[in-house]
């Protein structure tokens, strides 16, 4: 009589296939961790959706936030940084650099809007506008005149950088000046040294036109002419 005895390994001992599986899992986990720990330095403006941002650690992730990384968030596409995931009203900065961050003077986050939507309190240097007032710590925030999109002095209608009403013209002292007051085209005097620029919605009071625009003989208009007109200018734009 022959007896066939099958010996089984102790329960505490893993089989070869199980041990190999565990090694594979550890390698995959290590590879995943390395993806978190290595990368290249980029500008904050390049770290936009669908990247996940950690503004505390100054890291952005392409796929998802690492496990346990509580300061990492997937911001709304409008934001380059945020205090709350996927929220349009909790941006720390705007991904579109032409937009302004609208917030209160005592907060750090807000919503990205066009400059024409800003209330009178604006900080053009940092592209922030405030609901309530200028922060006491900000030297670049002004309460602009209600006609201005932005300004260089508080409540001064002659210190506008642009006009909220798109039908108004910025009346400037010269072509090199960056500021002026907003007036209608019908309010422009026909005589004197005033030149009208219908292209940029501006008025120049120094008998010159900006580079790229021409004046035709006695016509007090700055026009963007076609190349066939030459330096003598043209009667109608283009």
C-alpha positions in Angstrom: 0.0 0.0 0.0 1.4 3.3 -1.1 0.3 6.5 0.7 0.6 9.9 -1.1 1.3 12.6 1.4 0.9 16.2 0.3 2.8 18.7 2.4 1.3 22.2 2.6 3.3 25.2 3.6 2.4 26.9 6.9 -0.3 29.4 6.7 2.1 32.2 7.8 4.3 31.5 4.7 3.4 33.2 1.5 3.5 31.5 -1.9 5.8 32.6 -4.6 3.1 34.3 -6.6 1.8 36.2 -3.6 5.3 37.5 -2.7 5.9 38.5 -6.3 2.6 40.4 -6.3 3.5 42.3 -3.1 6.9 43.3 -4.6 5.1 44.6 -7.7 2.7 46.6 -5.5 5.6 48.1 -3.6 7.4 49.1 -6.8 4.2 50.7 -8.2 3.7 52.6 -5.0 7.4 53.8 -4.9 7.1 54.8 -8.6 3.9 56.8 -7.7 5.6 58.5 -4.8 8.6 59.5 -7.0 6.2 61.2 -9.3 5.1 63.4 -6.4 8.7 64.1 -5.3 10.3 65.0 -8.6 9.3 67.5 -11.3 10.3 70.7 -13.0 9.9 74.3 -11.9 7.3 76.3 -13.8 5.6 79.7 -13.4 2.4 79.8 -11.3 0.5 80.9 -14.3 1.4 77.6 -16.0 -0.1 75.6 -13.2 -3.7 75.8 -14.2 -6.6 73.3 -14.6 -6.6 70.4 -14.9 -3.5 70.6 -12.6 -4.0 70.2 -8.8 -2.4 73.0 -6.8 -0.8 73.1 -3.4 -0.1 76.8 -2.8 1.2 76.3 0.7 3.9 73.9 -0.6 4.2 75.7 -4.0 3.6 72.4 -5.9 1.2 71.6 -8.7 0.2 68.0 -9.7 -0.9 67.0 -13.1 -3.2 64.1 -12.3 -4.5 64.2 -8.7 -3.6 65.3 -5.2 -1.3 62.9 -3.2 -2.9 61.0 -0.4 -3.0 62.9 2.8 -2.0 66.2 1.1 -4.7 68.4 2.7 -3.3 71.6 1.3 -3.6 70.4 -2.3 -6.7 71.5 -4.2 -8.1 71.3 -7.8 -8.9 74.9 -8.4 -11.6 76.3 -10.8 -10.2 77.0 -14.3 -10.5 80.8 -13.5 -8.0 80.5 -10.7 -4.2 80.0 -10.5 -4.6 79.5 -6.8 -7.5 78.9 -4.5 -8.7 78.4 -1.0 -11.5 76.0 -1.9 -11.6 73.2 -4.6 -13.4 74.0 -7.8 -14.9 77.2 -6.5 -15.2 80.2 -8.8 -15.4 82.6 -5.9 -12.3 81.4 -3.9 -9.5 82.3 -6.3 -6.2 83.6 -4.9 -5.2 84.9 -8.4 -6.6 84.8 -11.9 -5.4 82.5 -14.7 -6.5 85.2 -17.2 -4.0 88.0 -16.5 -6.3 90.6 -18.0 -8.9 90.0 -15.3 -9.1 91.5 -11.8 -9.6 89.6 -8.5 -12.8 91.0 -6.8 -12.7 90.6 -3.0 -13.2 92.5 0.2 -10.3 94.4 1.8 -9.9 91.9 4.7 -10.0 88.7 2.6 -7.4 86.9 0.5 -9.6 85.2 -2.1 -12.4 86.3 -4.5 -13.8 86.0 -8.0 -12.1 86.9 -11.3 -13.9 89.6 -13.3 -13.4 92.0 -16.1 -12.0 95.4 -15.1 -15.2 97.2 -16.2 -17.1 95.2 -13.6 -14.9 96.5 -10.8 -16.3 98.7 -8.1 -14.5 102.1 -7.6 -11.8 100.7 -5.3 -9.0 99.3 -7.6 -5.4 98.2 -7.3 -4.1 98.2 -10.9 -0.6 97.2 -9.9 -1.8 93.9 -8.4 -5.0 93.6 -10.5 -7.4 93.6 -7.5 -10.6 95.5 -6.9 -12.4 95.7 -3.6 -16.1 95.7 -2.7 -15.8 97.9 0.4 -12.7 100.0 0.6 -8.9 100.1 -0.1 -6.9 98.1 2.5 -4.9 100.4 4.8 -1.8 98.4 3.9 -2.1 99.0 0.1 -0.4 102.0 -1.4 -1.4 101.1 -4.9 -5.2 101.0 -4.4 -7.3 104.0 -5.4 -11.0 104.9 -5.2 -11.4 105.8 -8.9 -13.9 108.2 -10.3 -17.1 106.5 -11.5 -16.1 107.2 -15.1 -12.8 105.3 -14.9 -12.0 101.7 -15.4 -8.7 102.3 -13.6 -6.9 105.4 -12.4 -3.7 106.9 -10.9 -5.4 109.1 -8.3 -8.5 108.7 -6.0 -11.8 110.3 -7.1 -10.0 112.3 -9.9 -11.9 112.3 -13.2 -8.8 113.5 -15.0 -6.7 110.6 -13.8 -8.5 107.8 -15.7 -6.5 105.1 -17.6 -9.7 104.0 -19.4 -13.4 104.7 -19.6 -16.1 102.5 -18.2 -18.6 103.7 -20.9 -17.2 102.3 -24.2 -18.8 105.1 -26.1 -16.6 107.8 -24.4 -13.2 108.9 -25.4 -10.2 109.3 -23.2 -9.2 113.0 -23.5 -5.4 113.1 -23.0 -2.9 116.0 -23.0 -0.6 114.2 -25.5 0.0 110.9 -27.3 2.5 109.9 -24.6 0.2 110.5 -21.7 -1.4 107.5 -20.1 -4.3 109.3 -18.3 -7.1 111.7 -19.1 -10.8 112.4 -18.6 -13.7 110.6 -20.3 -15.8 112.7 -22.7 -18.2 112.1 -25.5 -17.1 112.6 -29.1 -19.7 115.3 -29.6 -18.1 117.3 -26.8 -14.8 117.5 -28.7 -14.0 121.0 -30.0 -13.4 121.1 -33.8 -10.7 123.8 -33.6 -7.4 124.0 -31.7 -4.8 121.3 -31.5 -7.2 118.4 -30.7 -6.7 115.2 -32.7 -9.3 112.5 -32.6 -8.3 108.8 -32.6 -11.4 106.7 -33.4 -9.2 103.6 -33.4 -8.2 103.7 -29.8 -11.1 105.9 -28.6 -8.7 108.7 -27.5 -8.2 112.4 -28.0 -4.7 114.1 -28.2 -4.2 117.8 -27.4 -0.6 118.2 -28.7 -1.1 118.3 -32.4 0.3 114.8 -33.0 -0.9 111.3 -33.7 0.5 108.2 -32.1 2.9 105.9 -34.0 1.1 103.9 -36.7 -1.7 106.5 -37.2 -1.6 109.4 -39.7 -3.3 112.8 -40.1 -4.5 113.8 -43.5 -3.7 117.5 -44.3 -6.1 119.7 -42.3 -8.2 116.9 -41.0 -8.1 116.7 -37.2 -8.3 112.9 -37.1 -5.7 110.2 -36.5 -6.4 107.4 -38.9 -4.9 103.9 -39.4 -4.4 104.0 -43.1 -3.7 101.2 -45.6 0.0 100.8 -46.7 -0.8 102.3 -50.1 -1.6 105.7 -48.6 2.0 106.3 -47.4 3.1 108.9 -44.9 0.7 111.6 -46.3 -2.2 109.8 -44.6 -5.7 109.0 -45.9 -9.3 110.3 -45.7 -10.8 107.2 -44.3 -9.4 104.5 -42.0 -7.9 101.6 -44.0 
